[in-house]
Amino acid sequence: MSWFAAILLPQFSLQAALRFHEGAWRQPVAITDADTERGRVLEMTESVEIRGVWRGMVVTQALARCPGLRLLQRSRAREEVVSALLLETTGTLSPLIEATAEGLCVADLRQMKPCDWEQWARGVVERFAARQLRVRVGVAANPDLATLAARHAEPVLVVQNAGAFLAGVAVTAVDAAPWMLEILRDWGIGYLGELARLPRSELMERLGPEAGTLWEQAAGRAQRELRLVRPPEVYWEAFEFEHPIETTEPLLFILRRQLEQLALRLEDAYRVAAEMTLTILLEPGPSNVTAATDRYERTFTIPSPTGDIEVLFRILHTHLESLRLEQQPIGVRLRIQPATAERSQFQLFESPLRDPNRFAETLGRLAALVGEENVGVVQMEDTHQPDRFQLVAPEFQKLAEKQGNEAPESPALGIPLRRFRPPLPAQVHFERYVPTWLSSAAAQGEVIDAAGPYRVSGQWWDHHAWSTEEWDIELSDGGLYRISKSQGICLLEGCYEAEVR
């Protein structure tokens, strides 16, 4: 016997909005759509429903019936996150899944071994509960029957006898044309079991081929192929605050909750976090400011990709400690770029950092104290100007890729030269503008090879560069030196005072 499972998120918009609100399900809460004319109630908690509030009621009427009603705006971003989470988690149960409707997925279980389906379904419910979601699971012999079972599950329903189950299901529970439902109501048919007792052929003669499809659903015999989809590998969370926040504590609290959920999803997919993108939505600024300035975004590269919540949270916490925003936050987005866990084989004399993430955290704290432009790795500039260097951020990902190569290429380096500090004075003889002899306290002899001159300023367009030229020379005794012309002090023709470096 073939089996299908339907996973339903009841009150989809309400669940998406209340996912990170502690204890909100026990409070009178309703979701409204800002695009709806006059503001109408979309979904509400049970405590609101028992007070006579229904879907579609005008907000003012709902407040009159339930004075303590808490209204929340519908969040499309959170609904998008929950939809992706539903597909992603269902995809771990079966590779063959269908996004049937908003908040509803159907999985093909024919490739699974027969088991206690009720116990299996309860495990699915617990799995979604760990993701702060309430689901209903229906298991049956075909997709349409499993969908009906999910809508009547509390929270699990396995249909073993389709006829007995459908006998008590209303005709309005299936998707049928309104005119057909009206005719069936006039005939006195209110349940699918009653419809299944009618002759299929005569029903189609009176109402057309659509009635045959409806009869198959009523009899539990509808068979169709799933419209298969692939779960997107998108790991992100979204949250909007009811009011602008003034301190970082609420922001850190929500980020911690988001990281817990993202780490759980990464673990199920056998992935780790390689990069985090933090987006903070800000209050709208003045009218002359573009919408692009109403958000702050920062991307963090994880030095050693990990799924450890503590490590990821410290990175965000360290950055937010020194962050100063001109406008107050009203929402936050956190996106993670997944990667497989890295395993590097080092060579004999190579060793990794003991804790790359801790090292990056230390760099972040230093940057908060002295400024980001004053923290980094020293990198020599491509110039002949002495002691010219710049600070660049360490590229941990590129370093990991190089360490992962079997035969990393070593950069071509010249012969290391010792530098005299301070430089030693010297006398250099020239013939046709080429050094031929050097005399100093460190070395003396004939120049057998020379390279230069190099303009020490590093800027060829600098008209003062002629007074700051350098030469690389090799003496007859094998010594290598760099000589630098003094600042315009010429002694004799064909000879000038220099500094040995």
Protein Blocks (a to p, Z undefined) as FASTA:
>chain_A
ZZddddddehkllmmmmmmmghklmpccddddfklghiiafbdcfklmmnopaehiafkl
mmmmmmmbccddddfklmmmmmmmmmmmmmmmpcbdcdfbghiacddfklpccddfklmm
mmmmmmmmmnopacdddddfbfklmmmmmmmgcfbccdfblmlmmmmpcfklpccdfklm
mmmmmnopabfklmmmpcfklmmmmnojklmmmmmmmnopaccddddddddddddddddd
fbdcfbfklmmmmmmmmmmmmmmmmmmnopacfbdcdddddddddfkbcfklmcccdddd
dfbacfbfklmmmmmmmmmmmpccfbdcfbdcddddddddddddddfkbccdfblmlmmm
mmmmmmmmnopklgccddddddfbehiacdddddfklmmmmmmpmbdcdddddddddddd
dddddddddeehiafbdcdfkbgcddfbdcddddfklpaklmklmmmccdddddfkopac
dddddehiafbehiacdddZZ
